Amino acid sequence: MKKITIEQFETIMNDESVESKFPEGDNALVGLNIIAKYLPRKGIEGAEHDIIYSVDVEEIVEAGITEEDTRRLKELNWMIEEETCLACFV
Protein backbone atom coordinates (compact mmCIF):
# COMPACT_ATOMS: atom_id res chain seq x y z
CA MET A 1 0.00 0.00 0.00
CA LYS A 2 1.10 3.53 -0.76
CA LYS A 3 2.05 5.82 2.12
CA ILE A 4 0.42 9.23 2.28
CA THR A 5 1.73 12.65 3.22
CA ILE A 6 0.62 14.79 6.14
CA GLU A 7 -1.19 17.05 3.68
CA GLN A 8 -3.08 14.11 2.18
CA PHE A 9 -3.95 12.83 5.66
CA GLU A 10 -5.28 16.24 6.71
CA THR A 11 -7.27 16.59 3.48
CA ILE A 12 -9.02 13.27 4.08
CA MET A 13 -9.66 14.01 7.77
CA ASN A 14 -11.13 17.43 6.91
CA ASP A 15 -13.25 16.16 3.99
CA GLU A 16 -16.86 16.95 4.90
CA SER A 17 -18.14 14.69 2.11
CA VAL A 18 -16.92 11.53 3.90
CA GLU A 19 -19.98 10.06 5.60
CA SER A 20 -19.84 8.50 9.04
CA LYS A 21 -20.11 4.71 8.99
CA PHE A 22 -20.32 3.41 12.51
CA PRO A 23 -19.60 -0.27 13.12
CA GLU A 24 -21.80 -2.46 15.26
CA GLY A 25 -19.09 -2.19 17.92
CA ASP A 26 -17.43 0.82 19.48
CA ASN A 27 -16.17 3.32 16.90
CA ALA A 28 -13.48 4.59 19.29
CA LEU A 29 -12.14 1.06 19.82
CA VAL A 30 -12.20 0.25 16.11
CA GLY A 31 -10.24 3.47 15.47
CA LEU A 32 -7.73 2.63 18.19
CA ASN A 33 -7.24 -0.78 16.56
CA ILE A 34 -6.45 0.92 13.25
CA ILE A 35 -3.96 3.19 15.02
CA ALA A 36 -2.39 0.16 16.75
CA LYS A 37 -1.67 -1.43 13.34
CA TYR A 38 0.84 1.36 12.75
CA LEU A 39 1.86 2.29 16.29
CA PRO A 40 1.35 -0.82 18.46
CA ARG A 41 2.76 0.79 21.59
CA LYS A 42 0.42 3.78 21.39
CA GLY A 43 -3.26 4.24 22.09
CA ILE A 44 -5.09 6.68 24.30
CA GLU A 45 -2.77 9.55 25.16
CA GLY A 46 -5.30 11.63 27.10
CA ALA A 47 -8.99 12.01 27.86
CA GLU A 48 -11.54 14.56 28.94
CA HIS A 49 -15.24 14.31 29.76
CA ASP A 50 -16.42 12.99 26.38
CA ILE A 51 -13.32 12.80 24.18
CA ILE A 52 -10.18 10.68 23.93
CA TYR A 53 -6.92 11.81 22.41
CA SER A 54 -4.51 9.54 20.62
CA VAL A 55 -1.33 9.84 18.55
CA ASP A 56 0.07 12.88 16.77
CA VAL A 57 -0.79 13.17 13.09
CA GLU A 58 2.88 13.33 12.17
CA GLU A 59 3.56 10.11 14.09
CA ILE A 60 0.90 8.04 12.34
CA VAL A 61 1.80 9.39 8.91
CA GLU A 62 5.48 8.60 9.47
CA ALA A 63 4.44 5.10 10.60
CA GLY A 64 2.92 4.57 7.13
CA ILE A 65 -0.85 4.85 7.50
CA THR A 66 -2.61 4.26 4.21
CA GLU A 67 -5.25 6.37 2.51
CA GLU A 68 -7.77 3.58 3.07
CA ASP A 69 -7.17 3.45 6.84
CA THR A 70 -7.19 7.24 7.06
CA ARG A 71 -10.57 7.33 5.32
CA ARG A 72 -11.84 4.62 7.69
CA LEU A 73 -10.79 6.71 10.72
CA LYS A 74 -12.72 9.65 9.27
CA GLU A 75 -15.77 7.41 8.71
CA LEU A 76 -15.51 6.30 12.34
CA ASN A 77 -15.85 9.94 13.41
CA TRP A 78 -12.19 10.43 14.34
CA MET A 79 -10.82 13.94 13.82
CA ILE A 80 -7.72 16.06 14.09
CA GLU A 81 -7.87 18.03 17.33
CA GLU A 82 -5.84 21.14 18.07
CA GLU A 83 -4.18 20.67 14.65
CA THR A 84 -1.82 17.99 15.95
CA CYS A 85 -3.43 14.82 17.28
CA LEU A 86 -6.19 12.35 16.53
CA ALA A 87 -9.25 12.44 18.74
CA CYS A 88 -12.65 10.81 19.00
CA PHE A 89 -15.81 11.63 20.95
CA VAL A 90 -16.94 8.78 23.16
Summary of the structure (lengths in Angstrom):
residues: 90
radius of gyration: 11.8
end to end distance: 30.0
largest distance: 36.4
contacts: 243
relative contact order: 0.27
helix: 39%
strand: 21%
